[in-house]
């Protein structure tokens, strides 16, 4: 096993000099650094990559912070894939850091990426507030962009979807189809995305002169299983409804299973719609009416903002992205409900 002493001998310097060159905290001449890094490469000393990062501050990497609770599902898998491929286009390696289960965990993940000398960091926050994210950017010299959250003080460093207007777009379509008793399955409590989509649901009903019925609102947790449970709860409540809007496609698929188990047909008996335009909804039977969230565009926008800001123009890459209505077979028009 190659040790730091082997590197020192090959470079013709002391072990302490090698350590100083690696930690980057004490000045070491460029000539000595060159000899040390050459010796590291020739001996195959394990910290080779880290040594170069510490000495040159050029890791050629981009960090992404996202909590592990969001890994499980096709929508976020697609997001991570897009982040990796976009980073590769810019000749960077994607480094994924787990935000785990709290705001402090998300801070720890950000600090880890800073310690690894990532050139830039993308954050898909779940727990950190807008004010906390703004404070982190204020204190940091590394380029940071926040995904799916609109910042107040650093709006140009956030790339986000207007979830409320996207929800209103879907609700207006459902109302135009004659539906008046529309149930809503919300996302996890405390989710900014879920809250915005629920606000859009309320706003569209109120604009149509319909008083929202709390009995038609069930809270899920974004998962297919929670959608199934929500469907059973809605049916058990005895409330009348002709349509259900789920806050994401995964929950909509769970709802469909609950309705099928109860002997109900989609859309003949109950219409169903979702959000995100996940792959599974397109190939589900009947194909799911949904809101397309342009996550590919959002990630490309975020990566360009931190790695190639010279390519940015307000017209070609808006920071505020819009959802688009995707009409398929899971919603039917009703003359009366």
N, C-alpha and C positions, 0 to 999 in steps of 0.2 A: 504494500500500500504506500503510495506516494504521500509524503508529508510536506509541511511548509519548510522544514529544514532542507529537504532535497531541492526545493525551489531556490532557497537561499544559496546553497552551494553552487548550483548551476549558474545562477545569476551573478555570483561573486560578491554577494552582499550578506549582511547579517540577517538573522531571522527577524529581529525587531524592525529592520528596514522593510522587509516584505510585509509585515503586519501593518506598518504605517501606510504603505502604498495601497493595501487592501481596504483599510478603514477610511482612508481619504480625509482624516482629521488633521494630519500633520503634513507639512509640505515635503514632497519628495521630487527631485528634479525629473524632468521629462526623460532624460537619458537613462536614469536609473529605473524609472517606471517601465520604459520600453524593454529593458533587459529583463525585468521581473516578469512582465506579461509574456515575453517570448519564452522564458523558462517555464512558466505555468503551462503554456501550450505544448511545449516539447515534452514535459514530464507527465502531462495529463492530470495535473493536480485538480481535484474535484471542484473547488470553488471558482473555476475559470470564468464562467459567465458572470457570477456575482462580482468577482474582482473587477472585471471590465466595467460593470455598471457603476460600482462605487467610485472608481477612478475617473470615469469619463462622463458620468451622469447621463449616459445614452443607453437605455435599456432596450430601445426599439420595441417597447411593449405598451399596450393600452389596457387599463384596468376596467372591469365592470363589477359593480357591487349590486347584488340582488339576493334577497332572502331565500333560503332553501324552501320555504313554504310555497314559493312560486315556480319551482323547477318542474313540478309534477303536472304536466299537461301539454298538449300540442301547441297551444298558443305561445307559451313562454319558451318551449323548445325551439320553435321557429325563430323567436326573437334572439335567443343566444346564438343560433346558427347564423343569423344575419349579422350579428355583431362580430362573429369570428371571420366571416367571409369579407365583410367590409374592412376590417382591420388588416386582413391579408392583402387586399387591394392596395393599401397604403404601406405594405411591407412591414407590418407590425404584428406582433404576437398578442393574442387576447389572453389576459390573466383574469380569471374569475375569482371573486372574493365573496364569501358567504356572509350576508347581513344577519343571518340567524333570526333571533326572536325579540329584538328590542332596538330602540334608538341607539343605545350604547354599543350594541353589537354592530350596528351599521357604521358607527363612528370607528370602531375597532377595525372593521374591514377596510374603510377608507385609509386609516393610518397604516395598515399593512401594505396597501398598494403604494402609498407614499414612501414607505421604507424600502420597498423594492425598486424605487426610482422609476415607476411607470411615467411615461412621458405625458400622459393625459388619463383622465378617469371619467367614466360614465357611471351615473348612479341611478338605479331604478328603485326609489325609496318606498318602503312600506311604513316605517315607524317615524323617521325624522320629519319634523314639521317644516313648513316653508321657511319660517324664521330661522330655524336651526340650520337648514341647508344654506341659506343666505349667509349666515355667520361663518360657516365652514369655508365658503368661497372667499369671503373677506379675508380669512386668515391664511389662505393657501395661495402659493405662487404657481402651482401646477394647474394647467387648464382642466376645468371640470365642467361637465354638462349634465344636467338633471333631466331624466326622461319621465314623461307622464306626470309632471307636476309643474304648474306655472308659478315661477318665482316672482317675488315683488321687487326686490332691489337688483336682481341680476336676471331680468327677463330674457336677455339675449343669450344666457347660458342655460336656458331650459327649452326643451322640445316637447310639445304636448298635444293631446287631442282635446277638443271641446266635447267632452262626454255628455254634457247636459244638452247641447243642441243636437247631438246625434240621437239622444234618447227622444227628444221632441220630434225629430224627423221620423223615427219609427212609429211613435205614438200617433202622429198625424196620419200616417198611412193606415194604421189599424182603425182609427176613427173613421177615415174615409171609406173603409170597407164595411161600415155599418156597426162596428162593435162599440158597445157602450159599457158593458160590465167586463172590464179588462183587469185581470189579476196581475200582480207583479211579484216576482221572486228576486229579492235584493241580494247583493253580495255581502261579504262579511262586514259586521259592524265595525265602524272606524275606518273603512276603506274610502279614500277620497274619490276613487273611480266609481265605486258603488254608490256613494252619496250623490255624486253628480248625475248619475243615470237615474236615480230615484227622483231627484229634483226635476229632471226633464219629464218624467212620468207625471208628477203632480202638475207641472206647468201646463202641459198639453191638455190634461183633463179640465183644469180650471178655465183655460182659454175656450174650451168647447162647452163651458157651462155645466160641467159635470162635477159634483162634489166627490172628491176621493173617498173611498170606503176603506177604512183601516183593516177591515176584515178580509180584504182582498190582497193584503200585502203580507208576504211571508219572507223571513230572512233565511238565506242559505249561507254557504261558505265557499262558493265558486266551484265546488266539486260536483261531479255527476251524481254521487251518492246523496249529497244534500239537495240536489234537484229532485231526485226520486222521493226523498222524505217530504219535501215541500209540496210535491204533487199529491201525495197521500193526505197531507194535512189539509190542503185546499178541498179535496173531495170529501174528507171527513167533516169539514166545517158546515156542510150543507148550504153554503153560499152559492148563488147562481152566478155563473160567469161563462162567457162564450169564447174568451181568448185569454192566453197567458203570455206575458212578456217576461223572459228570464234575463237577468243582468249579464249572463254570458252563455255561450253555446253549450258548454259542458253541462250546466244545470238544465238547459233546455232538453238535452238528450235524456237526462234523468227523469224529467217531467214526462217526456213521451213514454218512457217505460212504465211509469206509474199509471198513466192514462190507459195504456194498452192492457196492463194487468187488470184494470177495472172494466175492461170490455168497451172502452171508448175509442173512437177512430179520429185520427188527425188527417185532414182538417174538418171532416164531416160533422163531428160532434164538438170538437174543441179546436180552435186555431192556436198556433204556437209560433213564437218568434224569439230570437236571441240577439246576442251581440258578439262581435269579434270576427265572424266569417272564418271559423276554423275549418280545416279540411274535412273533419268528420261530418259537419253539418251539410256540406255539399253532396256527400255520398250517402247520407242518411235517407231513409224512405218514410214519408215524403221528404224531399230535400228542404232544408230549413231556411225560412226567410230570416234575414239577419242584417246587422249593420257591419259593413266591412271597415275594420280598423287598419289603416295603412302602416302597420308596424315596420315593414321593410323600408318604406320611405322615411319613417321616423328615425330608424337606426342609421340609415345612410346620412340623413341630415345631421344627426348627432356626431357621427364619426368625422364628417367633413368639417364641422364646426370646430373641433378640437385639433384636427390634424392638418387640414387644408383650408384655413379660414379665407385664404385669397380666392377660393372658388365660390365663396358664398355671395349670393345676391338675394335681396328681399323677395324678388319675384320667383326665382327658381326654387328656393328652398324655404318656404314659410316656416316659422317656428310654431305657429298654431296650425295644426292639421285638422281636417274635417273627416268625419265618418261618412260612408256612402250607403244608401239603402240597396240591399240585394233582395229582390223579390223572387221567391221560389214557390214551392207547392204547399207549404205547411199552414198557410193562411188562406181562408176563403172569404169571399164577399157575402154579406148578409143584408137582406133588405130590411129585416126587423130582427131584433134581438130581445 
